[in-house]
Amino acid sequence: MMSRINPITAVAATFLVIVAVLAILGPYAAPHDPYQQNLLSRLTGPAWTEEGSAEFLLGTDRLGRDLLSRLIVGLQMSVGVALLGTTIGAVVGTAVGFVSGHFEGWVDDALMMIVDIQLSLPFILIALTLLAFFGNSLALFILLMGMFGWETYARLTRGLVLSAKRQAYSAAIVSLGATSARLYGRHILPNIASALIVQLTLTVPAIILLETALSFLGLGVQPPNTSLGQILGEGRDYLGSAWWIAVFPGFLIFAITLSVGVVGDALRDRFDPTLKTRRT
Amino acid sequence: MEFWLARTVRMAFTLFVVVTLTFVVLRTSYDPVVAMLGPDATNREIELFRERWNLDKSLIEQYLTYIGNALRGDFGNSFRDGRPVFEVIAERFPYTLWLGGVSYLFAVLIGIPAGILAALYRGSIFDRAIMVVSVVGFALPNFFLGILMILLFALIWQVLPSSGASSWEHVIMPAFALGLTLAGILARFTRSAMLEVLSKTYMLAAQAKGVRPARRALFHALPNAALSVVTIMGLILGNLVAGTVVVETVFAWPGIGRLLVSAISSKDLAVVQALVFVIAAAMVLINLAVDLSYRMLDPRTRRST
């Protein structure tokens, strides 16, 4: 049954589409060159304020770079890192879950022990330790984001595989001569896909928050690259004189995580069969 | 008994893995000598530094010494100022405890009652308001909340100090920035735990017996909902620990979270290793405490093992 789309969900979804378009276009959507310094117009306010100028809609930063253009490029980075990280984590975690559920026994025990260890520590602790000492090239940083959340997928997939294996349909498929790979790839994976998609909507905002927090601390995305968290971190030193540098990226991060959460909730209601009977 | 044995072995194993991994990662990834002394150091200086911190020994030897010392609670000296790491951490720890304690108290005292009331008055404006605040609290990054508060309360209205920890006023903003998300999570989970219990038949039975609403909520529903609430109360301690790293940095709060960030920036290995160990140990103990309280609250789990 198709239910009517909630207006809040519609607004959130529209906003995410705009974010996606801006993230894809990146520098091409920017009104100015995001890296162009212009020392004569440093710390110009947003256009509607007294210290503003019509040329820079959201003002400029300490080097006179157009904030709006930097936000668009930073958005591309933040969203890109979050999506790549989520994908890596989901693929690796799902694969580990399949392996664990397939072999069971000691393989399962060993893998689940790693999962338990990662679950027992706040991820930011692991991230900080690895980042600071392996340096932070962008590729490593994305890999690190991929290490976030894999354990949730591994646990989820393992549980689903274990129960799916005992279903009659699996036995039927195996007795027809299908290999394990075919059973998992063609039959079990589609069956558990909706549960995995629901999990994705929870991981994306978490990774966005993680990336922005690390970049805010100066340990994530490094200049000349920029991300929303990195711009916010730079703006922190200019709170008294140029509030816009910190405030705009902050609200953008907030709006994105909030929208992903709202849209995720709606997807969950539609996809998750366990919620259909008892909704709170 | 078996439960305790299994738990203790797992705890010890987790800590062992953490200590070993940090050691391997930290020692193999880069050379502390270059980081600490800079590129202009003479060979003689480098040699002395290596000897001083045992960096001239083989990795295995360094590892064994490190484990031996760690077991005795000796984490060596800070590379930066030569003071014992233990002393550096002990100095900062009370601040983190103070900030964390206030935030946690705030989260529990606001989040749980809010969740209970939201469940009891389900669908009311109050319920919706609580849920909106909880969703917002979850999506709003704590560092941005901190920045906004500094901007409003410290710079524009100038009613609260923006950084430091010298008076009780200093704790208000960081504790709120840290506690809001936690209160939101707690409110959400308390609400759904209560709603689940309220739909049980024994609640209907209590109502049929003529038990008054307040009594039903407090003595019939709450103890049954407490199980899931306590689990979440334990789980959010992990968020709390993670949050302190960021929030302490925003507010220049002199706790171990900020110490960790600055030790990482200055590549002070000994301090980082010890902090990772201390935080991991705290997390493992927290997880154990959650399990323990679970078994105390739910007699069924006691019988099943």
Interface residues (C-beta under 8 A of the other chain):
Chain A: M113 D116 I117 S120 L121 P122 F123 I124 L125 L128 T129 L130 L131 A132 F133 F134 G135 P205 L209 T212 A213 F216 L217 G218 L219 L232 G235 R236 L239 G240 W243 A246 V247 G250 F251 I253 F254 T257 L258 G261 V262 T280
Chain B: R10 F13 T14 V17 V18 T22 V25 L26 S29 Y30 V135 V136 F138 A139 L140 P141 N142 F143 F144 I147 L148 I150 L151 L155 R191 S192 L195 E196 G238 N239 V241 A242 V245 V246 T249 V250 L260 V261 I264 S265 K267 V272 V276 I279 A280 M283 V284 N287
